[in-house]
Amino acid sequence: MPRCLFGLLAPFALFATGCGSEPPAVAGTPQNATPTSDKPSDFRPGACGKVTGFVTWTGAVPDVPPVTDVRPRADGAGLETRTLTPPYAPRIDRFTHALGGAVVYLREVNPARAKPWDLPPVAVEIRDSQIVVKQGDRPSTRVGFVRRGEAVKFQSSEPVFHVLRGRGAAFFALPFPDADKPLERQFDTYGRIELTSAAGFPWHAADLFVCDHPYYTVSEADGRFQFTQVPEGTYDLVVWHPNWAVTAKERNPETGLVNRIVYGPPLENSRPVEVTSGRTSPANLTLPK
């Protein structure tokens, strides 16, 4: 990007980040019932079991309208309109009601007893008019699981100015004036980080969960999930999904265009699950409650 153009955009970028005016908390951040232990690992592979199940949707399948984006044309000749898929739209099989893409995790896990962290590193990329989260061989989604204290790589592959906003367990804004120039950030606080755009792309949305143990996953297209090498004991099995219902739209006071979309509280449900050594504990989950 030419330096003169970046100089013109920089003040708008500062305005777009909100100048720290937004509250640091985000609704729907899961709570860790057991604080991180600084003791040596007490993981015992011989005293573990497996948890497996399905996530299904109850009730009518919601009809989620597409996102309409309106912005000035690059050549300055009026406005252009695009129709986009909402980032938080649920992936529900209309025949089986299986819910794919839901976050499933175990609560009340003592990190000292958990298996070693085995989830791949997380990378976040702005491309194809969306925030894409990549983690290992799993298809790109809108959510990733980060081990507390580890770093995430962020970058934009688009030749336009972007600012990635983080709110919740972390409060930051990462500018990307040029494409394909990655940045890294380390996360030390447990909880959910909501990722959105602070540069006028209101439909951008994704999530990171900063975790103390690796018992986090995303349900498959058929709703299936599983956790292996779970220490024997009783836990809360939680399913979580971001809300796609728009509750407010913030507009640019000069142009009248939407700058930010506000969604309703996330959907969550839970149930107890007892894990026994050497056995599989079946446990299904539903949304909404």
N, C-alpha and C positions, 0 to 999 in steps of 0.2 A: 504494500500500500504506500503511495507517495506520502512523504512526510508532511506536506502542506495539507493534504486531505486528513491525515490523522490528527493534525493540530486542530482542524475545524471540528472533528468528531469528538475529541477528548472531552470538552465541556459537557456535551450531551451524554457521554458515557458516565460521567460522574453524577449527572442528574438521574440517569436511569438506574444506578445502583441504589438509589434511595437515601444516600448519605447517612446510612445507619439508622434510619427512622423506623424500620420495621421491627416488631418484637422478635426476640431471639428464639422464642418457643414456637413449635409447630404442633398442631393438634394431631393426635394419633401416634406420638412417639412411644414405643413400647418401653416398659420399665423393667429394669434388671432387678429381680428379687434377691439375688445373691451377689454381693460385691466381689470384685475381682480379687482373687487370692494371690499373694506374693510368695506362697509356699511352693516347694518343688512339686512336680506333677505327681498325682496319686492315681493316675489312670491305670486300670487293671483290665487288659483285654479279655481275660478269662471270666470276668464278672459283668459281661455286657449282653445286651439283647438288641432287637431290631424293632423299629416302629414303622408301620406301613399303612396306607389307606388311600382314600379318594376325597377330593373336594368337589362338592356339587352345589348347584344353585337351586334354591327353593322358590317356587312361585313363578310368575310370568317372566319371560326373558325381556329385559328392558330394551327399549328402542332408543339408542343413543344417536342424536343428530350429529352430522359432521360439523367440523369447525370451518367457519368461513373467514378467510384472511383477506383483508383489504389493505393495500399499501400503494404508495406512489410508484409509478413506473420508473425504471432506471434512466430512461431518456427524458423524464419530466413531462411526458405527454399523458396526463391524467392518472387514473388509478387502475390497478389490476386486481382481480379477485381470484382466489384459489380455494378449492374445497379440499379439506384435509381430514384424515382420520383422527379422532380425539385420542390423545396419548393414554388416557386412563380408561378407555372403553373396555368393558369386560369381555373376555373370550369364552363365550358359553356355547357349548354344543346344543343346538336346538332340539335334538332328539334325545340325548342322554342327560342333558343339563350338566354335564361335566364342566367344571370351571378351570381353565388353564391360566397360567400366569399369576396365580395367587401366591402370596408369600406365606410359607408355613414354617413355624419354628417352635422350639421347645423353650419354655420359660421355667425358671427356678432350677437351672443347671449350675452346679458348683464348677467353675472353670478349672479348678485344680483336678477334678475327677474326669474332665472331658477328654476325649481322644485328641491327639495332636491336630492342629489346624491343617486341613487338607483341601481347602477351597482355593482355586487359582486367583492370581492377582486381578484387580479390576481396572478397566480402562474406560473412560467416558469420551465420546466423540460427538460433536455437532455435525451432522451430515444428513442429506436427504430431507431437509426441513424438519429435523427432530433431534432430540437428545437420545443417543444410542448408548446403552451400557453393555460392555462386552466382558465376559468372565469365562475364560477357558473355552471349551468346545461347545458350550451351551449357545443356542441361537441368540443373537442380540436381542435384548429386551429393554425394559425401562427400569430395571432394578438390579442392584448388585450388593454383595455382602463383603464388607471390609473388616479385616482383623484390626482391632484397636491398636494404634501405634504404627500402623503401616501406611504407606503412601499410595495414592491413586494418580494415574496419569490422565490428564485432560488435554484435549486438543479440538480444534475446528478444522474441517476439511473444506469449508466453504469460503469463497473469495469475497466475503462481506464482513463488516465489523460485528463481532458478537461479544457479549458479556454474560458469563455464566454465573448465576446467583445461587448461593447456598444458604439455607435457613434451617433452623432446628437445632440439631446437635452440634452444628458448626455454622458460623456466620461469616460469609466471605463473598467476594465478587472477583472473578477472574476474567480479565480482558483478553480478547483474541483479535488484534488488529490485522493479523495476517494468517493465512491458512497454513496448516501443517507445521506449526511451531508449538510443540507440546509444553505443558507446564505440569509440575507435580505438587501435590499438597498432602501432608500427613494429617491423620485424624486421631485424636486422643480421647474423645468423649463418646461414650456409649449412646446409641440412639439413632433415630431416623434423621437423615438430611434430605430436605426437599430441594431439588434442582429445578430452576426455572431460568428464563431469559430476563436480563436487565437491559436489553438493547432493542426492545420493541418487537419481540417474537412471542406473543402471549400464549400460543398453544404449546410452546416448549415445556415439557414436564417429565421428570424422572426422579428416582429415589435411590439413595444409598442407605444401607443399614450398617452401622459400625458395631461390631459384635465382640464378645469375650469368649465365645465358643463357636464351633463350626456347625451346630445343628440348626442351620437355616437352609431353606431350599425354595424353589418355585415349582408349583404344580405343573405337570405335563399337560399336553392338549387334552388327554383323556381324564384329567383330574388327578392322576396318580402322583403320589409322593412317597418317599421313604427316608429313614435315618438308620444308619448302621453304627455298630459299636457304641451304643448308648449305655452308660453305666446304669446298673439296676437301681430302681427307685421309682418314685411317683413324681410326675411333672405335669405342668399345664401345656397342652398341645394347642397352639394358636394358629388361626388362619387370619390373614390381613389382606385387604385390597383397598387401593386408593379410591376415593369417591370421584365419579365423573360428572356429578350434578353441579352445574355452575350456579353459584350463589351470588356472585357479584362480578362486575367488569369495571376495571379502572381505565379511564380514557385520558389521552393526552389533551390537556386543556386548549392547546393551540390548533391541533389538527382534528380533534374529535375521534381519532382512531383508538382502538382498544390497545392498551399497553400491557395489561395484566389480567389474567383470569383467576378468580378465586373459587375453589371447589369446597364442597361440603365435607364434614368429618369423614375420615376413612371408615370402612366397614370392617368389623372384627368379631370373631367368635372364638370360643375356646372350650376345651373339655379336659378332664383329667385322664392321664394315661399311666398305667403301671407297667414298668419294664422289668422283666425277669431274665436272669442270666440264661443264655443259650436258647431263648425263645423269641418268637415274633409276636408283637402286640399289634393286632389290627385295630385301627381307630380312624373312623371317617369323620369328615368335617363338612359343615354346610354354611353357606352365606345366602341371604342375611340370616340373622338369628331366628 
